[in-house]
């Protein structure tokens, strides 16, 4: 079946002729910034998180058969190549730490689209862990990441700071939200609202912080 309605075409014109398989899905799990991961999550049936390891870019769109992502923003005053995937720099104490070894980042806006979903009400479960900052006394401990979260165009988090909510860096926090899916499409957007740390020192250079982070 094709995507019904006009909403998805207005959001992403390049998907106007995209098609869904005959059997629509009722779930979607993505390992943001990482490879395919299979975990048990305290149940008997293994759960697969899809890979999200495309390099990305300052203004990019990436699409698979049942989901896609869009990123905007770049750093004109940075002399190094922009990086949109970051890696953990500390020990992670949470269960299934392999899920949190990488993250996708964006200077301004990062959006995920779930396609081909059965219409209805969903629980959206977002896993956050601040893996770029530390809890020690180095410059890496000074960063503050603040952003807003939107689901289906509705703001569900304002001035969200992962470390503050979790109680420290490298600590997992899971937030649950409800969303209504129509036209078989779910949109989750992370948006930097201009707050938080923008640069921190690093050995004769500066680290430019990418605010939205998942």
C-alpha positions as a Markdown table, in Angstrom:
| # | Residue | x | y | z |
|---|---|---|---|---|
| 1 | Unk | 0.0 | 0.0 | 0.0 |
| 2 | Unk | 1.1 | 3.6 | -0.5 |
| 3 | Unk | 1.3 | 6.1 | 2.3 |
| 4 | Unk | -2.2 | 7.5 | 2.6 |
| 5 | Unk | -3.0 | 11.2 | 2.9 |
| 6 | Unk | -0.8 | 14.2 | 2.3 |
| 7 | Unk | 1.0 | 14.6 | 5.6 |
| 8 | Unk | 4.0 | 12.4 | 4.9 |
| 9 | Unk | 4.5 | 14.0 | 1.4 |
| 10 | Unk | 4.6 | 17.4 | 2.9 |
| 11 | Unk | 7.1 | 16.4 | 5.5 |
| 12 | Unk | 9.4 | 14.5 | 3.1 |
| 13 | Unk | 8.6 | 15.1 | -0.6 |
| 14 | Unk | 11.0 | 12.4 | -1.7 |
| 15 | Unk | 8.8 | 9.7 | -0.2 |
| 16 | Unk | 5.7 | 10.7 | -2.2 |
| 17 | Unk | 5.8 | 7.4 | -4.1 |
| 18 | Unk | 7.1 | 5.2 | -1.3 |
| 19 | Unk | 5.2 | 2.0 | -0.7 |
| 20 | Unk | 4.5 | -0.2 | 2.4 |
| 21 | Unk | 4.5 | -4.0 | 2.5 |
| 22 | Unk | 1.1 | -5.7 | 2.7 |
| 23 | Unk | 1.5 | -6.5 | 6.4 |
| 24 | Unk | 1.9 | -3.3 | 8.4 |
| 25 | Unk | 4.0 | -3.2 | 11.6 |
| 26 | Unk | 2.9 | -2.5 | 15.2 |
| 27 | Unk | 6.4 | -1.7 | 16.6 |
| 28 | Unk | 9.8 | -0.2 | 15.6 |
| 29 | Unk | 13.1 | -0.2 | 17.5 |
| 30 | Unk | 16.2 | 1.7 | 16.4 |
| 31 | Unk | 19.7 | 1.7 | 17.9 |
| 32 | Unk | 20.5 | 5.3 | 17.2 |
| 33 | Unk | 24.0 | 5.8 | 15.9 |
| 34 | Unk | 24.9 | 2.1 | 16.2 |
| 35 | Unk | 24.7 | -1.3 | 14.5 |
| 36 | Unk | 22.0 | -4.0 | 14.8 |
| 37 | Unk | 21.7 | -5.1 | 18.4 |
| 38 | Unk | 19.7 | -8.1 | 19.8 |
| 39 | Unk | 18.7 | -8.0 | 23.5 |
| 40 | Unk | 16.4 | -9.9 | 25.8 |
| 41 | Unk | 15.1 | -7.0 | 27.9 |
| 42 | Unk | 14.0 | -9.4 | 30.7 |
| 43 | Unk | 11.7 | -11.4 | 28.5 |
| 44 | Unk | 12.1 | -14.7 | 26.8 |
| 45 | Unk | 11.8 | -13.5 | 23.2 |
| 46 | Unk | 14.9 | -11.6 | 21.8 |
| 47 | Unk | 14.3 | -8.1 | 20.6 |
| 48 | Unk | 16.1 | -6.6 | 17.6 |
| 49 | Unk | 17.1 | -2.9 | 17.4 |
| 50 | Unk | 17.7 | -1.8 | 13.8 |
| 51 | Unk | 21.0 | -0.3 | 12.8 |
| 52 | Unk | 21.3 | 3.5 | 12.4 |
| 53 | Unk | 25.0 | 3.9 | 11.5 |
| 54 | Unk | 24.8 | 6.1 | 8.3 |
| 55 | Unk | 27.3 | 8.9 | 8.5 |
| 56 | Unk | 24.8 | 11.6 | 8.0 |
| 57 | Unk | 25.6 | 15.2 | 7.2 |
| 58 | Unk | 24.8 | 18.9 | 7.9 |
| 59 | Unk | 21.5 | 18.6 | 6.0 |
| 60 | Unk | 20.7 | 15.0 | 5.3 |
| 61 | Unk | 17.9 | 12.5 | 5.0 |
| 62 | Unk | 18.3 | 8.7 | 5.4 |
| 63 | Unk | 15.6 | 6.2 | 4.7 |
| 64 | Unk | 15.0 | 2.5 | 5.0 |
| 65 | Unk | 11.9 | 0.5 | 4.2 |
| 66 | Unk | 10.0 | 1.3 | 7.4 |
| 67 | Unk | 11.7 | 4.3 | 8.9 |
| 68 | Unk | 13.9 | 7.3 | 8.1 |
| 69 | Unk | 15.8 | 10.1 | 9.8 |
| 70 | Unk | 16.5 | 13.8 | 9.0 |
| 71 | Unk | 19.2 | 16.0 | 10.4 |
| 72 | Unk | 19.9 | 19.7 | 10.0 |
| 73 | Unk | 22.7 | 22.0 | 11.1 |
| 74 | Unk | 26.5 | 22.4 | 10.9 |
| 75 | Unk | 29.3 | 24.3 | 12.6 |
| 76 | Unk | 30.8 | 27.0 | 10.3 |
| 77 | Unk | 33.4 | 28.0 | 12.9 |
| 78 | Unk | 34.8 | 24.5 | 13.4 |
| 79 | Unk | 38.0 | 23.5 | 11.6 |
| 80 | Unk | 37.4 | 19.8 | 11.9 |
| 81 | Unk | 35.0 | 17.6 | 10.0 |
| 82 | Unk | 31.5 | 17.5 | 11.4 |
| 83 | Unk | 30.6 | 14.2 | 13.1 |
| 84 | Unk | 27.1 | 13.0 | 13.6 |
| 85 | Unk | 27.7 | 9.8 | 15.5 |
| 86 | Unk | 29.5 | 9.8 | 18.9 |
| 87 | Unk | 30.8 | 7.1 | 21.1 |
| 88 | Unk | 30.7 | 6.4 | 24.8 |
| 89 | Unk | 33.7 | 7.6 | 26.8 |
| 90 | Unk | 33.0 | 6.1 | 30.2 |
| 91 | Unk | 31.8 | 2.9 | 32.0 |
| 92 | Unk | 28.1 | 2.3 | 31.6 |
| 93 | Unk | 26.4 | 0.6 | 34.6 |
| 94 | Unk | 22.9 | 0.0 | 33.0 |
| 95 | Unk | 21.6 | -3.3 | 31.7 |
| 96 | Unk | 22.4 | -4.0 | 28.0 |
| 97 | Unk | 25.1 | -1.3 | 27.8 |
| 98 | Unk | 25.8 | -2.3 | 24.2 |
| 99 | Unk | 22.7 | -0.3 | 23.3 |
| 100 | Unk | 24.2 | 2.9 | 24.7 |
| 101 | Unk | 27.8 | 2.8 | 23.2 |
| 102 | Unk | 26.8 | 5.1 | 20.4 |
| 103 | Unk | 24.5 | 8.0 | 19.8 |
| 104 | Unk | 23.3 | 10.1 | 16.9 |
| 105 | Unk | 23.7 | 13.9 | 17.3 |
| 106 | Unk | 22.7 | 17.0 | 15.4 |
| 107 | Unk | 23.5 | 20.7 | 15.8 |
| 108 | Unk | 20.0 | 21.9 | 15.5 |
| 109 | Unk | 17.3 | 19.3 | 14.7 |
| 110 | Unk | 17.1 | 15.5 | 14.5 |
| 111 | Unk | 13.9 | 13.8 | 13.4 |
| 112 | Unk | 13.0 | 10.1 | 13.1 |
| 113 | Unk | 10.0 | 8.9 | 11.0 |
| 114 | Unk | 8.4 | 5.5 | 11.5 |
| 115 | Unk | 6.6 | 4.4 | 8.4 |
| 116 | Unk | 4.1 | 1.6 | 7.6 |
| 117 | Unk | 2.7 | 1.4 | 11.1 |
| 118 | Unk | -0.8 | 0.1 | 11.9 |
| 119 | Unk | -2.9 | 3.1 | 12.8 |
| 120 | Unk | -3.8 | 3.4 | 16.5 |
| 121 | Unk | -2.4 | 4.5 | 19.8 |
| 122 | Unk | 1.2 | 3.7 | 20.7 |
| 123 | Unk | 3.6 | 3.9 | 23.6 |
| 124 | Unk | 6.7 | 5.7 | 22.5 |
| 125 | Unk | 9.7 | 4.7 | 24.8 |
| 126 | Unk | 12.8 | 6.8 | 24.4 |
| 127 | Unk | 16.1 | 5.7 | 26.0 |
| 128 | Unk | 18.5 | 8.5 | 27.0 |
| 129 | Unk | 22.0 | 8.3 | 28.4 |
| 130 | Unk | 24.5 | 11.1 | 28.3 |
| 131 | Unk | 27.7 | 9.4 | 27.0 |
| 132 | Unk | 29.7 | 12.5 | 25.8 |
| 133 | Unk | 30.2 | 14.0 | 29.3 |
| 134 | Unk | 31.7 | 12.5 | 32.4 |
| 135 | Unk | 31.2 | 12.7 | 36.2 |
| 136 | Unk | 34.9 | 13.6 | 37.0 |
| 137 | Unk | 36.7 | 16.9 | 37.3 |
| 138 | Unk | 37.8 | 17.3 | 33.7 |
| 139 | Unk | 36.4 | 19.7 | 31.1 |
| 140 | Unk | 34.3 | 16.8 | 29.9 |
| 141 | Unk | 32.2 | 17.1 | 33.1 |
| 142 | Unk | 31.2 | 20.7 | 32.4 |
| 143 | Unk | 28.8 | 20.2 | 29.4 |
| 144 | Unk | 25.1 | 20.8 | 29.7 |
| 145 | Unk | 22.9 | 19.4 | 26.9 |
| 146 | Unk | 19.4 | 21.0 | 26.7 |
| 147 | Unk | 16.8 | 20.4 | 24.0 |
| 148 | Unk | 13.1 | 19.9 | 23.3 |
| 149 | Unk | 11.3 | 16.8 | 22.3 |
| 150 | Unk | 8.3 | 16.6 | 19.9 |
| 151 | Unk | 6.1 | 13.6 | 19.1 |
| 152 | Unk | 3.6 | 13.9 | 16.3 |
| 153 | Unk | 4.3 | 17.7 | 16.3 |
| 154 | Unk | 3.4 | 18.1 | 20.0 |
| 155 | Unk | 6.1 | 19.2 | 22.4 |
| 156 | Unk | 6.4 | 16.6 | 25.2 |
| 157 | Unk | 9.7 | 17.8 | 26.8 |
| 158 | Unk | 10.9 | 21.3 | 27.2 |
| 159 | Unk | 14.5 | 22.2 | 28.2 |
| 160 | Unk | 15.2 | 18.4 | 28.6 |
| 161 | Unk | 18.6 | 17.7 | 30.2 |
| 162 | Unk | 19.5 | 14.0 | 30.1 |
| 163 | Unk | 22.0 | 14.2 | 33.0 |
| 164 | Unk | 19.7 | 16.2 | 35.3 |
| 165 | Unk | 16.8 | 13.8 | 34.8 |
| 166 | Unk | 19.0 | 10.7 | 35.1 |
| 167 | Unk | 20.9 | 11.9 | 38.1 |
| 168 | Unk | 24.3 | 12.1 | 36.3 |
| 169 | Unk | 26.2 | 11.3 | 33.1 |
| 170 | Unk | 26.4 | 7.8 | 31.8 |
| 171 | Unk | 23.1 | 6.9 | 33.6 |
| 172 | Unk | 20.1 | 5.5 | 31.7 |
| 173 | Unk | 16.7 | 7.2 | 31.8 |
| 174 | Unk | 13.7 | 5.9 | 29.9 |
| 175 | Unk | 10.8 | 8.2 | 29.1 |
| 176 | Unk | 7.4 | 6.8 | 28.1 |
| 177 | Unk | 4.9 | 8.8 | 26.0 |
| 178 | Unk | 1.7 | 8.1 | 24.2 |
| 179 | Unk | 1.1 | 8.9 | 20.6 |
| 180 | Unk | -1.7 | 8.5 | 18.0 |
| 181 | Unk | -0.6 | 7.2 | 14.6 |
| 182 | Unk | -2.6 | 8.1 | 11.6 |
| 183 | Unk | -1.6 | 7.8 | 7.9 |
| 184 | Unk | 0.7 | 5.0 | 9.2 |
| 185 | Unk | 3.4 | 7.5 | 10.2 |
| 186 | Unk | 5.1 | 8.4 | 13.5 |
| 187 | Unk | 7.3 | 11.5 | 13.8 |
| 188 | Unk | 9.8 | 12.1 | 16.7 |
| 189 | Unk | 11.8 | 15.3 | 16.7 |
| 190 | Unk | 14.6 | 16.5 | 18.9 |
| 191 | Unk | 15.2 | 20.3 | 18.6 |
| 192 | Unk | 17.9 | 22.5 | 20.1 |
| 193 | Unk | 16.3 | 25.6 | 21.5 |
| 194 | Unk | 19.5 | 27.6 | 21.9 |
| 195 | Unk | 20.2 | 26.7 | 25.5 |
| 196 | Unk | 23.0 | 24.7 | 27.1 |
| 197 | Unk | 26.8 | 24.4 | 26.5 |
| 198 | Unk | 28.0 | 25.1 | 23.0 |
| 199 | Unk | 31.8 | 24.6 | 23.3 |
| 200 | Unk | 34.2 | 23.0 | 25.8 |
| 201 | Unk | 38.1 | 23.0 | 25.7 |
| 202 | Unk | 39.9 | 19.9 | 24.5 |
| 203 | Unk | 43.8 | 19.8 | 24.2 |
| 204 | Unk | 44.5 | 23.0 | 22.3 |
| 205 | Unk | 41.2 | 22.9 | 20.5 |
| 206 | Unk | 37.5 | 23.3 | 21.2 |
| 207 | Unk | 34.8 | 20.6 | 21.2 |
| 208 | Unk | 31.6 | 21.9 | 19.5 |
| 209 | Unk | 28.7 | 20.3 | 21.2 |
| 210 | Unk | 25.8 | 18.8 | 19.2 |
| 211 | Unk | 22.7 | 19.4 | 21.2 |
| 212 | Unk | 19.9 | 17.0 | 20.2 |
| 213 | Unk | 21.3 | 13.6 | 21.2 |
| 214 | Unk | 19.8 | 10.1 | 21.0 |
